[in-house]
């Protein structure tokens, strides 16, 4: 069932509550055990408000309500951070909400995972449009099978791997094993960021949706659409319907079109990105609007590490264009596809001929990551202390643009 409660502007909590209660009433979930799959702290979404509304609804309907954090390959959230995420104190969590569990997902913990199927090599070849030709094991957090219903809840933004986030992406890679994570990310790298980010229908989404067919548990989807930090609307229903409606709205609100490309763009990373693994989204969303030979500055004075989980491998590989990697693939055969994809997405497109790599644009870090490390990983360095942000404002006519809270809104040239 799809909720048709109309809203205008940003949603207040009364509208949210009405829409959730009406939307959920159309499903046979009374007396059922519900596992809600939610984003971690690296996504803009009012998890705290939805949590309290679902808790109120659960007191009238559910036997059990728990939460699983779709962290993909991100580090686990601490208990304190989970409480903050849900908008409650530790004391409240241990009293008012003591019957609710919130679980982290671990993509490399075989004890937490279950193989539920395999996408054949023939299927992969067809869905990937000939880019991949080998089978993909479908593995997911086995905790989901302890519940009667899954509720997937989160925002829908343009995305560098899946075209748009949300929907079945919360299953794969959100709570999946690493094989399908690696292959979907690698496939997105082969397609390239500019040709997949913000495109609804694409081969990666095809692989994700095919994998979801193996799950076999009823799913309700709550897909939110944000504008800046505010919730504009959300859609409740089956996964495909709710996600599709959210994509239509998100494409209108979260893709910005410019008349011409810029020679220099400074993207001020959202503070929720505390490592380059996620702050790379600044590049993903701004790459399409930078002219050939131009420069992107990723500005984040508080960012001091590449990645807690993947840092060692990233430092080994560095950041390179996809052609650099593909033409030397044997050199990187032991590096997971997710790392190679991150490398090429952050570096951007370019060429690699006669041993010479030429990226289309230059990517410079203005962070706490040292000059020596930047040189090692093949990215530019700029001392963030030397930057006066105000000097970048109101200069679009000069070919210079500044984007605040960069990383979720996609920029393109008309």
N, C-alpha and C positions, 0 to 999 in steps of 0.2 A: 504494500500500500504506500502511496505517496502523499505526504502532507501538503495541503494547499492553503495553509494559513498565510495570508498576505502580510508583507512587512515593507516598510519604507525606511530608507536611511540605515543607520546602525541599529542593531537589535539590542533591546534592553532585556533584563532578566525575566520580566513578566512574559514578554513575547517568546523568549527562549523556552520557558517552562511550558507555556500553552502549546507551542509547536511540538515539543518533545512528547508531552503527554498525549496529544492527539495522534501523533505519528506512531508511537509505540502501541497505542490501543488497537491498531489494526493487525497486530501480530499475536499469535497464540503463545504468549510467553508467561502467562500467569502460572505461578508455581514452578517455574523453571530455574535452572542454574545458568547464570549469564556470565560470560567472560568478555570484558570490554577491552579492545586493543586500541591503545592510544599512542600519540607521538611522545618523544622525549622533549627535553628542554630546547632542542635546536630548531623547533618549529614555532611560529607565532600562532597561538590558538588558545582560547580561554578554557583550558582544561579544568581549571578550578571551578568555574561556573557550571560547566556540564557535569562535573563530578557531583556537586551538591544537588543538582536537579535529579540526576539518576539515582542518587542515594535516597532522595525523598520518594521517587517513584518505586524504588525497590522495596521500601517498607510496606507498600500496598500490593505488591505483585510478585517479586522474585523470591525464590527460596534462598538464592545465593547470588551475590554480586561481587566479582573480583576484577582486577585490572592487570593487563600484561602490557609492558612498555615495548613498543615496536622500535627498538634501538638499532636494528640492523647490525652494523659493525661498530657502532659507537660504544664508548665505555659505559659500564653500568652506572645508574644513578644511586647515590647514597640515600639512606633513609631520610636524612634531613632534607635533601634536595627533592625527594619524592613528596614529602609533606608540603614543601614550598610550592611544588608543581600543582598540588591539589588544593592549595590555599588553606591549609589547616596547620595548626600547631602540633608538635609531637604529642603533647598531652591530649589534644582532641583526637589524634589518630589512635591513641592507646585507650581511649574511653568511648567517645561517641561513635567512632568508626572502627572499633576493635574487631568487628566480625568481617571486615573487608581486607583482602590481601592485595598487595601490589607487587607484581613480580617483574624483575628484570629478565631480558632475553639474552642468552649467550649463544652466538652463532657457531661457536667452535666446540661447544660442550655436547659430546655425543650422548651423554646421559640424559640430556634434555630434548633430544631430537628423535624424530621418527620418519623413516622413509615411507612415503605414501604413494609413490608411483614413479614413472619415468616418461619423459617426453622423448619419443624415438628420434633417432638421427634424421630420418626422413621428414618427420614433422618439423624438427628444428630447421632443417634446410629450407623447407617451404615457408615457414613463418618468418625466418630471418632473411628471406629473399636471396638465399644462396650465400650468405656471409658465414654461416656456421653449418657444420654437417655432422655433428656428433650428438649422441644422446645426452640428456641432462637429467640427473637424479633430482627428484622432487622431495625435499626433506623439510620438515616443519617442526616447530615446538610442540612436543607431544602433550603438553598440558591442556591444549585446546580440547582434547578428546574426553576430558573430565566434565565437560559442560554440555548443556542442551542447545544453547544458542551462542553465537559470537556476535558482538556488536563492534563494528569497525568505526572508529570515531576520530576525525582529524581534519585538517585543512587541505584544500586543493590549490596548489600553486603550479606555475610552470616549472618543469623539472628536467635536469640535464640527462637523466638516465631513462625515465619512463614517459617523457613528454609532458605529463602533468602528474603531480603526486596524488595521493589519496586512493580510495577504493582498494582493489586487490593488492596494491603495492604495500599495504600494511601487513600483508601476509608474506609476500615475496618482493623485496628482501627483508621486510620488517621483522618477521619472526621465523625466518627460514634458516636452513643450513647454508654453508658457504659455497657449495658448488653452484647453485642457481644464482647466488649473489655474484660470484665471479663471472659467470657466463653472460648474465644480463648486462652487467657493467661493461664487459669487454665488447659486447655487441653494440652498446651505445657509443663506445669509443670509435668503433669502426664506422658507424653512421656519422659521427661527429656532433658535438654540442649544438652547433648552429642549425643542424638539419633535424634535430629531434626535440630540442627544448621548446616547449610551447606548442607542439604538434600533438593533437589528441590521438590519432591513429598512427601507430608505428610498430615495427617488429618487436621491440622490447615489451611494449604493452601486450602484444600478442602472446609472447612467451609467458608473461606473468598471468594473463587470463587463462591460458591453457593449464598452467600449474594449479590454479585455483580450482579447476574442475575436479581435482583429486581429493579436495578437502572433505566433502560429504557431510558438512554440518550446516544447518540453517544459519544464514548471515543477514543481519540488519546493518545497513550502512548509514552513518550520519556524516555527511560531507559538508564541511563548512567553507565559506568563502570570506576571506579577509580583505580589508582595504587598509593599508598601513597596519596599525595595531588593533583595529576594531573589527568585530564580526558584522558583516553586512547581511548575511543570510546563511541558512543551511538547509540541506535536503535530506529527507529520511525515506528509506525504501530499500529495495533490493540493490545489490552492489552496482550493477551496470546502470540502472536508472538514476539512482541518486548521484553517482559519480559523474555521469554524462551531463546531468543538469548543472552540477557544480562547475564542471569544466567550462560550459557555455558562459556562465557568469564570471568565472575567474579570468577567462580570456579577455573579457571586456574591461575588467578592473585591474588586472595584474600584468598586462602587456602594454607598454608605452611605446608609441611610434614617434620617431623623430624624422624631420625632413631630410637630413643628411647625416653622414657619419662624422665622428669627431676625431681629431688628431691626438687628443689627450683626455682621458677620463680618470678622475679620482673617485674610487668607490670607498665610502666610509663603512666598514663592515659593521653589521649589527653586533652589539655586545654579546649576544647569545652564542656567537661563534668563538669558542675559546681555543681553537687550534686550526691550523691551516687546512686540515682535512675538511672542515665545514666552511671555513672562511673562503675556501676556493669558490664557493657559490657566488662571490662577488664577480669573479671572472666569468662564470657560466652565464650570469644574467646580463653582463655588459659587453661581452665579446662581440655580439652581432652589431653593435652600434659604433665600433671603433674602425677607423679607416685603415687600409693597408699601410704598414710602417708606423702606425700610431702606438700609443702607450697606454696601458692601464696601470694605475697605482692602487694597490690594495692597502688601504690605510687602516691600521688597527693597533694603536699604541699599547694595548694590553695583551696582545697576542704574543706568546713566548715559545710555543712549541708547534711542531709540524703535526704530529699525531701520537697520542698515547698508545694506540693499538698498532698502527701501521708505520710509525716513524722510522724504525730501523730499515725497513724495506724501501721506503720512499727515499731515504738518504742514499741507499745503494743504487737505486735507479736514477734518481733525479727527475727533473721535469723536462719532457720532450714532446715534440709533435708526434701525431699518430704515425706519420710516414717514417719517422726515425725509428719507431718501435717496430712497426710491421716489417720493414726491410731488414731488421736485425732480430727477428723474433726468436731465433735459436738462442740468442744471447740472454733472452728474458724468459725462457721456457719454464723456469722454476719460480717466477714471480706471479702471484695471483692476479687474475684479470681485473679485480677491483682496484688494485694498486696501479696497474698500467693504465686503466681508464682514468683514474684520478690524475695521474701524471700528464696524460695528453689533454685532458679537459682543462687543466689549469694552464698549461703552456699554450693551448690553442692550436689551430691548424697551421700548416706550413709545408715546407718541402725538405727532402733529404736526398741530395744527389751528389755523386762523386765524393762521398764522405763529408759533405758540408750541410749542416742543418740551418734552414732559414725560416724562423717562425714568421707568421703573417704580421703579428703585433708583438710588442715587448711587454712583459709582465714584470712589474717592480713591486717589491714588498717594502712597506713602511711600517714595520712592526718591531718587536723586541728580538726577533730572530736575527742573529748577527750577520755582518757582511760576509764573513768567512763561510758561514753555512749557506747563505744565499748563493755565493759563487759555487759552492760544492754541488748544490741542487739545481744549478743552471737557471736561476731567477735573478732579476735585478735587485739592487739594494738601494734604499734611500733612508737616511736618518729621519725618523718621524719628528724629531725635535726641530729639524730645519724647516718643517712645513708650517706655513700659516694658512690654515684652512680658508680663511676669509678671502684669500687671494684667488681662490678658484670659483668664487660665487659670481653669478650673473655674467658669465663669459662665453656663453654658448655661441654667440655671434662670431667669436674668435676661434671657434673650433675646440673649446675647452669646456668640459662639463663636470660638475660635482654631483654625486648621488649619495644622499644620506641613507642610513639603515639599508645599505645595499645587500643583496643576496636572495631576495624573494621575488621582487618585481623584475620582469624580463623587459629589456630594451631592444628595440629593433629599428631599422630604417624603413620608412614607408616604401 
